[in-house]
Amino acid sequence: MAWEQARARARLGQPLPVVTRDLDAALGHALAGPLTALTDLPPFDTSAMDGWAVAGPGPWRLRGGRVLAGGQPEPLGDGTAVAIATGARLPTGASAVLRTEHGEAGADDGMLFDRSGRPAAGGVGAGPGRDVRARGQECRAGDTLLPAGTAVTPAVVGLAAAAGYDRLVVHRRPRVELLVLGDELLESGPPRDGLVRDALGPLLPPWLARHGAELTGRRLLADDFARLRDALRDSTADVVVTTGSTAAGPVDHLHAALGESGARLLVDSVAVRPGHPMLLAELPPSPDGRPRHLVGLPGNPLAAVAGTVTLAVPLLRRLGGHAEPDPAACRTAAAETLPGHPHDTWLLPVRRVAHGVAPLPFGGPAMLRGLAVADGLAVVPPGGVPAGADVEILDVPGP
């Protein structure tokens, strides 16, 4: 199957049910509907600077006291002023704020003078509206702040709180179980005695979580048909992700286990390098009728990463209700020629340079050295990409 066709097929699921979460618990979810403002922002005129709230043209007669944030100021008569703090509500009747550095309060006569050196009309001193955050400057009640499908980030949580929300309506995050398959894998220490260190057990959970997964478990399974079959049958996860056993070797049991489990293959091998023996399957529903899926990743580390960005990431984003990124925003120029495969798509680790992206070495299917310093994976079509041409770049999660 062509790479683009496989990626599109992984997006065909339906988003998971809608739930309501407290703001801090909504992080990582996707908005199930538009986020609309519950109030004007700011909800009232506020001071943008420390100084004095002034009414009309100066000089002004100073009133005692100071208006602080959270206070309820008394109205201000024409020709008068009162000290005010940043963020404090502007008194009714105030026309502007005179910054501390622009004003001079007379010691004896109780008057306040504008010492900015320019007339109010010049825009430096206390011209009308100067240094005032006007009510509704950011939004009006009912305005759409963010569309459905937006990922809930710390900034989104802050905006929602400012707009008056205590809870958000979001899609449930897909629950994912990771099964790392292979007799040859070590969980600690350096490779020895023909055994190699498991790199995917540590690598994949944060990558999957970055794209909305809620990891419910991670297990290392030996190459045993019965144990794999039972693990697929008994998993309660929305998505089971396996590593290894996707090809046709003597201990590659995944296809047989899927067949005996009653699964339906949706993608079985993709024309992409590295990682072509990846697969996507629809598992039998859970006892409560929930759809379940399996993403089978190759065992070689970079090949598994290729399967993750091709099948796992689109599936997880779809199930979690996340909007698709703007394709134009994911493209950049090739600063130099990007080599390609004669017939298949190539997912190539690249780094950003002055005029686009450039290829990195160590891009073999079993290698992670290039990926570790990559800024992304370039989607190189068959035959390669000439210098200066645009190429799609897939995200490589950072810290």
Summary of the structure (lengths in Angstrom):
residues: 399
radius of gyration: 29.7
end to end distance: 33.1
largest distance: 97.1
contacts: 1304
relative contact order: 0.14
helix: 20%
strand: 32%
